[in-house]
């Protein structure tokens, strides 16, 4: 009787331990890929629908932080395009694993929706004013999620007005970029973002382009065109392919001419 009680207590302390062990053994035996990181209730539809084994936004951000930690890097988080506060909430939650209290979050959005579209950025999916979360609503959303106001700086306004050389130099004087998440959809906006971020880049900065494969994956539009033009101007920057995520996104690791790539900052 005592041994039976001990066995029951063991199972009670470790719920589903047997089932988990069986699944691990099956995965090992048949080479099954583990599922992607779970998408929380506030995640975008693409993240929820991502098949098992396909990286979604949550998994991408988590792996980027693991990369930074594994290379003993430090740096802040920069996000461009903050609609709904969804990606920021993922970034904040995952940063707790390795970087709690050691990472500031810089957030840039018009908080008025998309700007008037240039011809090169016209797309049946978007129009001026779409993807709008007012600043007051954004602050309420992240506050309700338990994110302290002191952990982030939200800079409101269209990029042509806010992404100035003066602000870039000011931030670069006190911070380097660990993870940059660019979700501003458009070529014109992405081009401005890359120029703005140039002084904050360091060897090992991870840059995620949420809309890399939009515009039917065309290299002549959207983020792909912006990246190519940026690299043409800044010959000291090299972007090393890192990971694709979802159907839409791609990430790169920054390397700079003259850096030894040995880790650290």
C-alpha positions in Angstrom: 0.0 0.0 0.0 2.8 2.4 0.9 4.5 1.8 -2.5 1.2 2.5 -4.3 0.7 5.8 -2.4 4.3 6.8 -3.3 3.6 6.0 -7.0 0.4 8.1 -6.9 2.2 11.0 -5.2 4.9 10.9 -7.8 2.4 11.2 -10.6 0.6 14.0 -8.7 3.8 16.0 -8.3 4.6 15.6 -12.0 1.4 15.9 -13.9 1.5 14.3 -17.4 5.2 13.4 -16.9 4.6 10.0 -18.4 2.9 11.4 -21.5 5.6 14.0 -22.0 8.3 11.3 -21.8 6.4 9.2 -24.4 6.1 12.2 -26.7 9.8 13.0 -26.3 10.8 9.5 -27.2 8.5 9.4 -30.2 9.9 12.8 -31.4 13.4 11.4 -31.1 12.7 8.2 -32.7 10.9 9.6 -35.8 12.7 12.9 -36.1 9.6 14.9 -35.4 10.1 18.7 -35.2 8.9 20.4 -32.0 6.0 22.9 -32.4 6.6 26.6 -32.6 6.3 28.8 -29.6 2.6 29.1 -28.6 0.8 32.2 -29.7 -0.9 34.0 -26.8 -4.5 35.1 -27.1 -3.5 38.6 -28.3 -1.3 37.3 -31.1 -1.9 38.0 -34.8 -3.9 35.4 -36.9 -0.8 34.4 -38.8 0.9 33.4 -35.5 -2.1 31.4 -34.3 -2.4 29.6 -37.7 1.3 28.8 -38.1 1.7 25.0 -38.5 3.7 23.1 -35.9 7.4 23.5 -36.6 7.0 26.8 -38.4 8.5 29.8 -36.6 6.0 32.5 -35.8 6.6 36.0 -34.4 6.8 34.8 -30.8 9.3 32.1 -31.7 11.4 34.5 -33.8 11.7 37.0 -31.0 12.5 34.4 -28.4 15.3 32.9 -30.6 16.7 36.3 -31.3 17.0 36.9 -27.6 18.6 33.5 -27.2 21.1 34.4 -30.0 22.0 37.7 -28.2 22.4 35.9 -24.8 24.4 33.1 -26.4 26.8 35.6 -27.9 27.0 37.5 -24.6 25.6 40.6 -26.2 23.7 43.6 -24.8 21.5 46.0 -26.6 18.0 47.6 -26.6 14.9 46.6 -28.5 13.7 48.9 -31.3 10.2 48.4 -32.9 8.8 50.3 -35.9 5.1 49.8 -36.4 3.3 49.1 -33.1 -0.3 48.4 -34.1 -2.3 46.8 -31.3 0.8 46.4 -29.1 1.0 42.8 -30.0 4.6 42.4 -31.0 5.8 44.6 -28.3 4.0 42.5 -25.7 5.7 39.4 -27.1 9.1 41.2 -27.0 8.6 42.4 -23.5 7.5 39.0 -22.2 10.4 37.0 -23.8 13.0 39.5 -22.7 12.4 38.5 -19.1 14.2 35.2 -19.6 17.7 36.8 -20.1 17.4 40.6 -20.1 15.0 41.6 -17.4 15.9 45.1 -16.3 18.8 45.4 -18.8 16.9 46.3 -22.0 15.0 49.4 -22.9 12.2 49.3 -25.5 12.1 52.1 -28.2 8.8 52.2 -30.0 8.1 54.2 -33.1 4.7 54.6 -34.8 2.5 57.4 -36.2 -0.3 56.2 -33.9 -2.5 57.6 -36.7 -2.3 54.6 -39.1 -0.5 54.3 -42.4 0.5 57.5 -44.2 -0.6 58.5 -47.7 0.9 55.8 -49.9 3.4 56.6 -52.6 2.8 54.8 -55.9 5.5 52.2 -55.2 3.7 51.2 -51.9 0.2 50.9 -53.3 -1.2 47.5 -52.3 -4.8 46.2 -52.2 -4.3 45.2 -48.6 -3.5 48.7 -47.3 -4.7 52.3 -47.5 -3.9 55.5 -45.7 -5.1 55.4 -42.1 -5.1 51.6 -41.8 -3.5 49.9 -38.9 -4.2 52.7 -36.5 -3.9 52.4 -32.7 -4.1 55.7 -31.0 -1.3 56.5 -28.5 -3.6 56.6 -25.5 -5.1 53.2 -26.5 -1.6 51.8 -26.9 -0.5 53.0 -23.5 -3.7 51.5 -22.0 -3.1 48.1 -23.8 0.4 47.7 -22.6 -0.4 49.0 -19.1 -3.2 46.4 -18.8 -0.6 43.8 -19.8 1.6 44.8 -16.8 4.3 46.5 -18.7 5.7 49.4 -16.7 5.9 52.8 -18.4 9.5 53.3 -17.4 10.5 50.3 -19.5 9.7 51.9 -22.9 9.8 55.1 -24.8 7.0 55.6 -27.4 7.8 58.2 -30.1 4.6 59.2 -31.9 4.5 60.7 -35.4 5.1 59.9 -39.0 8.7 58.9 -39.7 9.4 61.8 -42.0 9.0 64.0 -38.9 10.3 61.9 -36.1 13.2 59.8 -37.4 15.6 62.7 -37.4 19.4 62.6 -37.5 19.4 64.5 -34.2 17.3 61.8 -32.4 19.3 59.0 -34.0 22.6 60.5 -32.7 21.1 61.1 -29.3 19.9 57.5 -28.9 23.2 56.1 -30.3 25.1 58.0 -27.7 23.6 55.9 -25.0 22.3 52.7 -26.6 23.1 50.1 -29.2 20.6 47.9 -30.9 20.2 44.3 -29.8 16.9 43.4 -31.7 15.3 45.6 -34.3 11.7 44.7 -35.4 10.6 46.5 -38.5 6.9 46.2 -39.2 6.0 49.4 -41.1 4.9 47.6 -44.3 6.1 50.1 -46.8 9.3 50.8 -48.8 9.4 54.5 -48.0 9.0 53.9 -44.3 11.5 51.0 -44.1 14.1 53.0 -46.0 13.8 55.8 -43.4 14.0 53.3 -40.5 17.2 51.7 -41.8 18.9 55.1 -42.2 17.8 56.1 -38.7 19.1 52.9 -37.1 22.5 52.9 -38.8 24.3 54.6 -35.9 22.8 52.1 -33.4 23.9 48.9 -35.3 26.6 46.7 -33.8 28.0 43.3 -34.9 25.3 40.8 -34.1 22.3 43.1 -34.1 19.3 41.0 -35.2 16.9 42.8 -37.6 13.5 41.3 -38.3 11.5 42.5 -41.3 7.9 41.5 -40.7 6.8 42.3 -44.3 9.8 40.9 -46.2 7.7 38.7 -48.5 4.8 41.1 -49.0 4.3 42.6 -52.5 4.3 39.0 -53.8 7.9 38.7 -52.5 9.1 41.2 -55.1 12.8 42.3 -54.7 11.8 45.6 -56.4 9.3 46.7 -53.8 8.7 47.0 -50.0 11.4 46.0 -47.5 13.5 44.1 -50.0 14.1 47.2 -52.1 14.7 49.4 -49.0 17.3 46.9 -47.8 19.1 46.7 -51.1 19.3 50.5 -51.4 20.5 50.8 -47.8 23.3 48.3 -48.3 24.3 50.1 -51.5 24.9 53.3 -49.6 26.4 51.7 -46.5 29.1 49.4 -47.8 30.4 48.7 -44.3 27.2 46.9 -43.4 26.6 43.2 -44.3 23.3 41.4 -43.5 23.8 37.7 -42.9 20.7 35.5 -43.5 19.3 34.3 -40.3 15.7 32.9 -40.0 12.4 33.1 -41.9 9.2 33.4 -39.8 5.6 32.8 -40.8 4.8 33.3 -44.5 5.8 36.9 -44.3 9.0 37.6 -42.3 12.7 37.3 -42.6 15.5 38.1 -40.2 19.2 39.0 -40.6 22.3 39.4 -38.4 24.3 42.6 -38.8 28.0 42.5 -39.5 30.2 45.6 -39.9 33.4 46.0 -41.8 36.4 45.9 -39.5 34.5 44.1 -36.7 35.9 40.7 -35.6 32.5 39.2 -34.9 33.8 37.6 -31.7 30.8 38.3 -29.6 30.1 41.0 -27.0 29.6 44.6 -27.8 
